[in-house]
């Protein structure tokens, strides 16, 4: 990925005169766009191959907003991140086919996991330091998202949508695990409010 970004930046450098700070911002943007595109294509391929499009969309609908606000563990390299993402997405979707716990037990697990996430998060990491004000803002927004997810989960429970409730519970379990791993890895960066 870095080599591709280097080649793109070399071509841009030959065509335009940019300040060093502009180059850094452009490099970051290009690399982020390429990584996001690759993640998206790989995820769509997995969802297609597993014949689990709606389940994958539900997973991402739960996972992305919470993880964006909650933070957590981040891999040291993009390749490790991609591999971890692929394995967890595939694992959660496949596991959702085999879990046969009662839907009421899964709803209780969801509510417990949301409480644990609200208590632990946000987890600050070295690459994205935050001020106390930002930390409090993330915490407030996270609680709103968790409340909405909780209400959504209760609605699915009332409609007896067991598989959807399983996917939500598994997604929240993954988020909680990444939060705990992040707290351990980034212990020195945590903010006490």
N, C-alpha and C positions, 0 to 999 in steps of 0.2 A: 504494500500500500504506500509506504514511504517513497519507494522508488518511482511509482507512478506520479505521486504528488511532486516529487523533485523534477521530473520531466515536464510536467505542466508548468511549474514555476519557472523553469528554465526558458520555456517558450514565451511565457508572459514577460519575463525579464528582458528577452531579446526585442520584444515589440513595444514595451512601455517603460517609462521611467517612473519608478515608484520609490517612495520613502521606505526605509527599513521597517518602520512600524506598520505601514500599509501592506508590505509583503508578509509580515507575520500574521496579520488579520486575514489576508487572502489565503495564505497557506492553511490556517486553521479552518477556514470556511470550506475550502476545497476538500481537505481531508475529512472533515465531519460529513460533508455531503456524500462523498464516496463510501464512507463506512456505513452511513445510514442506508444508502441505496443497496449496498451489498447485503446488509442485515435484512432489509425488506424483501429482497429477491429470494434469499435463502429461506426466510420464514414463509413466504407465499408458496415456495416449492414444497416445503415440509407439510404445510396445511393441505395442499393439493394432493400430495402423495398419500397422506393419511386419511384423505376424504373427511377432513374435520375443519372446514372453513369457518362455520359459525362458532365452533368451540374455540378456535384460535382467535377469532375476533373478540370473543368474550374474555379470553385470557388477557389479550392486549388491552382491552377496555378497562379491565381491573388493574392490571399490573403497571401500565405506563403512567397513569396519573399519580398513583401512590408512590411509585419508585422515584418519579421526578421530584416530588416534594419531600420524601422520606430519606433519600440518599441511601447509603449502605456501602457494601463491598464493591470495589471496582478491581478488575484484573489489571495486571501490570502492563500487558501488551494487548493490542487489538485482536490478534489471533486467539489468545486465550479467552478474551471476552466473547468473541464470536463462537468459539467452541462451547463455552459455558452456556451461552444463550441457546444454541442449537440443542444441546443436551437437556437443558431444563425445560424448554418448550416441548420437545418430543416426549420427555419423561412425564410431564404433567398431563399432556393430552392422552398418552397411552394409559397412564395410571387412572385417569378419569373413567376409562372403559371397564376397569376391574374393581373399583371400590364399590362395595355393596353395604356400606353403613347406612343406618337409617337417616333419612333426610332431616329429621329433627336434631339428631346428634351432629350432623354436618352444619346445620344452622347455628347450633350452640358453639361449635368450633369456630365458625366465622366470627361470631360476636366476641369470643374470647381472643382470637387472633387480632381483630381490629383494636381491641383494648390494649393488647400488648404492643402493637405497632404504634398506637397513639402515645403510649408511655415512653417507648424507647426512642422514637424518631423526633426530629431529624438527626441523621448521622452525618457529620461533616467530614470531608476528606481533604487530603493535602492539595489536590488539584483545584478544589473549589472552596476556598475559605469564605466564611460568611460572617457578617457582623451580628451582634446580639439582636438588632432590629430585624434583620433578614431572617434570623433563626426563629424569632417569635412569629413572623409573618408566615414562614413555611409551616410552622406548627399549627397555626390557626387554619390555614388553607387545607392542610392535611386532615384536620378534624372534620371539616366540611365534606371533603371527598369521602372519608370513612363513613360519615353519617349517611351520605347518599348511597354508598355501596351497601351499607347495612339495611337501609330501607328497600333497596333493589333486591337484596338477598331474601328478605322477609317476603316480598311479593312473589319471588320465584318459589319459595318454600310453600306459600299458600296455594300456588298453582301446581304444586307437586312436580316441579321441574328438577328432578334429582340430579341429573347429569350436570346441569348448569350450576347447581349448588355445590357439587363436588369440585368443579373447575374453579369456582371462586374460592373455596376453602383451600385447595391446593395452591392456588396463586398467592393467597395471603400467607400460607405457610412458607413458600419460597421467599417472599418479601421479608418475613420475620427472620428467616435464616440469614439472608444477606445483610439485614440490619445488625444482627448479632456479630457476624463475621466482620462487618465494617467497624463496629464499636471496638472490637479487639484490634484490628489492623490499624485503625486511626485513633487510638486511645488518646494520644497527645493533642489531637486537634478538636476534641469535643468541647462544647460550650455549656457552661452550667447557667441556667436561667431560672 
